[in-house]
Every structure is written in structure tokens, then in C-alpha cells.
Amino acid sequence: MAEILLGIVIENLGSFVQNQLAIYWGVDQQTQKLSSNLTAIRAVLRDAEKKQITSHAVKNWLQKLTDAAYVLDDILDKCSIHSTKMHYDDGHTSCLSPLHPKDILFRFNIGKRMKDITQRFHDIHQEKSRFNLELGLTEVQTVDDDRRQTSSEITEPKLFGRDQDREQIVKFLLEDASKSEDLSVYPIVGNVEVEDVGNKVWNKLYRRSFFQEAKSDKLGMIRSCKRHDLFHDLAQSIMGEECVIIEKGRLTQLPTRVHHLHVLNYDASINVVAFKKVESLRTFLDFGNSLRVPSTHCLRALCTRSSLLSPLKDLAHLRYLSLNWVREQA
């Protein structure tokens, strides 16, 4: 997860430099330091993501890295949005010219934030020397992406007496699965083949105990199943507080480092105060009973039933929006 995110941030930072925005905003020195530290950190991420399973210190380091990467991406996105405001589509400068007070204030704020995040990544880069991480491949493979799409609930589980089982699962996921001929990529020709291939792959994963309690329809097609509890616990252990799912009750406090939040149903809701300490919330899927969408300056995806949205200026980073308004019955 951290490797994918960092790759995106490095790419966005490269665009930031290429478009000469770093020079324009007066943060070119910080950008050079960031680029150097990010490249060095990325080179050891493969080893770090393996070792986090058995090392709490490495896991905590990766969480710090992930949190910082989200913040840096927010800063770069904010610069991009502001630059777009400065110019019309036909290339004419808008009211936000270099001499405009709003632009001067923006430069000051961005300069301060870039200085802070540069120091933050410098500390993360220095801390990595504690773990003796080995240099490895930095390219992200598709098969790895599929393996890392996990979710987590609000409470991180503690596993007792199952360390050996967990280590065997991790070994299979990180080593054996990638070498296994049984889990190779299947060519897909048509719509029928898609379903056949899906069932074939699912059956192999089911036999390897990835899933359990499968239920089939009259035609023998799998309609529901549960992820094996060991894999569920492993996913929660890896994701930590980054992803939070709320099933019931009213939440009044959220961890600082939560980035993806899912309120499942009407039995659950969130007090707006709970979002105050959240540093970079990216996804908010609200199928619950929340009365107001939180005011956050970095939200990318929003799905809500609430009709009380934040001001548009607070949703400037938004990419995806789904409004499922439901009228209250008398």
C-alpha cells in the first residue's frame, strides 16, 4: 500500500517540478530534498512491507510514511488547483495574479507547509536506517495490487498463539503465490470466459482457505462467502487505523491517521467533532445516519445521504461524488 501511494506522490512531485510550479511558489529547494528522500525511501519499501508483519517498529514506520505521503499529495494537489484558478482555459491570468494579496498569502502558507513536510520526510528517511532494510525492486506489479486491497475495522486485533499460522500465510502471499503456476494470469476471451475464469480462480483460493462458509445457488454459482478469519485479522493488522468501518453506534472520536471511512448503515453515525484531529481523510462513504458531511480540505471521494454539504471551498479536492438523499417520512 505504501509503495503504491509513494509512487503516485513521486510522479505528482515530478509534474510539479516539470511545470515549474516549485520555482514559482519558491519551494524548489524543498522539492529537491523531498525528491532525494522519497527516492531513497522507495528503494527499501518492498523489504519494509515484508518485515512489518513481524516487526511493530517497521509497521509504525510505514504508517508514518503513509501519513506523510497523503499530506504531501494534498499540498501538491492544492498547488495544482490554485494554479488552475490563476489562469483561464484560454491562458489569460485571472484575478489571482502574482501581485494579488490572496496569491501572496497562498505562497506563504504553501512555503510553510512544504518546509514542514520536507522535515517530516527527512526524519522518516533518517529513521529507516534503524531497520537494516534491503534495497529491492521499486516497480509495482499488478499481482501485488490485487493482494493488497484490504479493509479494516476500527479496532486493531491482537493475535495470540497464532504467530506460526500467520507467518505461513504471509510467506505464501509474498513468496509462494507469486511463483505458483496455479495462480497464473488467465487469458480472457469473452463474457462467458470471464465468469468461468473467475470461478476457477475463486475455487483455487477457496481450497487454499482464503475464504470459508461459501454458499451457492441452484446452478452451483457462488453467491456469498466469508474471508478466512486469519486473513481478516492479517488485513486488519496491516492496515491499522488507516481504514475504519463503523457498523453501529455514534462515533465521537477518530484516530488522526484515518484516511478511509465507511459508515455501513442507519444504525451508525458520526459526530462532526470526531473529524477535528483527522489529518488527511480521503474517502468518506456514509450510508448511516450522519446529519452533516464533515468540513475537510482533502476529501477525494464522497458518498452520502446527507443534504447538508460542506461549502464548496472545502470540497475543492473532490474527484468522486454520490448523493443518495432520502426524504424523511412523516
KAGISUL-V269230 format. One line per field, one symbol per residue. burial: 1 if it has 9 or more other ideal C-beta (glycine too) atoms within 8 Angstrom, else 0. A space follows every 50 residues. Layout:
burial = ???
This chain:
burial = 11111111110111011000110010110110111011111111111111 11101001101111111111111111111111100110000001011001 00110110011011101101110110110010100101000000100000 01000000100100011011111000100000000000000011001011 11011100001101000000010010110111111111111111111000 10010011111111101111000110010111111111010011111111 111111000100011111000000000000
